Each structure stands twice: as C-alpha cells, then as structure tokens.
Amino acid sequence: MLDKLYIVGGSGFIGKNMVRCLYEKFAISVFDKYIDLEYFSQYPDVQCYEIELDKDQIDGSVETPKYLI
C-alpha cells in the first residue's frame, strides 16, 4: 500500500511536476481552487479536490495523509 501524499496548489507548475515525478511512489491527492482535469486525466489514481483553501475546509471524510506539500 502506498503512503498518502497531499499536494496543496497541485494544479500549478510545481504541483503538476510533483505529481508527474511522484505518481508511482505515493497515493496522491491534489487540492486547488482550479483543477486541470485534462492534465490529471493522465493520472487516474490521483484524487483531485477543487477547493478554495483560504475560505473552505477539507471534508472530514478525506483520510489524513502521511505527507503534506
């Protein structure tokens, strides 16, 4: 089982490249106010959450990750 990794702001340049590099090593969840669905369609196991973190809260049903970036 892969360790869970959350990437906040994952639809930006750095976040997308982190997903590309770490996709096979972690169970990744991406949180951003805009999700690039076309890009993330290449990574079907990545969970994407469209959320404004400065205003909203992450749903309590989302499991706690081992790593947060």
C-alpha positions in Angstrom: 0.0 0.0 0.0 1.3 3.4 -0.9 1.7 6.2 1.6 -0.7 9.1 1.2 0.6 12.5 -0.1 -1.4 15.7 -0.3 -0.3 18.4 -2.6 -1.9 21.8 -1.9 -1.9 24.0 -5.0 -1.3 20.9 -7.1 -2.6 22.4 -10.4 0.3 24.9 -10.6 3.6 24.3 -12.4 5.4 22.9 -9.3 2.4 20.8 -8.2 1.9 19.2 -11.6 5.6 18.3 -11.9 5.5 16.8 -8.4 2.5 14.6 -9.4 4.4 13.5 -12.5 7.5 12.6 -10.5 5.8 11.0 -7.5 2.8 9.4 -9.1 4.1 5.8 -8.9 5.5 6.2 -5.3 2.6 7.7 -3.4 -1.2 7.8 -3.3 -1.7 11.4 -4.2 -4.5 13.8 -3.5 -4.4 17.3 -5.1 -6.2 20.3 -3.6 -6.5 23.5 -5.6 -9.2 26.1 -6.4 -8.7 25.2 -10.1 -8.2 21.6 -11.2 -6.7 21.0 -14.6 -8.8 18.0 -15.5 -7.1 17.5 -18.9 -3.7 17.2 -17.2 -4.8 15.0 -14.4 -6.7 12.6 -16.7 -3.2 11.1 -17.4 -3.1 10.1 -13.7 -6.3 8.3 -13.0 -5.4 7.3 -9.4 -4.8 10.9 -8.3 -7.7 12.2 -6.3 -8.5 15.8 -7.1 -10.4 18.2 -4.9 -11.5 21.6 -6.1 -11.5 23.8 -3.0 -10.6 27.3 -2.0 -8.4 26.6 1.0 -8.4 30.2 2.2 -12.3 30.0 2.6 -13.3 26.3 2.7 -12.2 23.4 4.8 -11.2 19.9 3.6 -14.1 17.5 4.0 -13.8 15.4 7.2 -14.2 12.2 5.2 -10.8 12.7 3.5 -8.2 10.5 5.1 -5.3 12.1 6.9 -2.1 11.9 4.8 1.4 10.8 5.9 2.9 13.7 3.9 1.7 17.2 3.0 3.2 19.5 0.5 
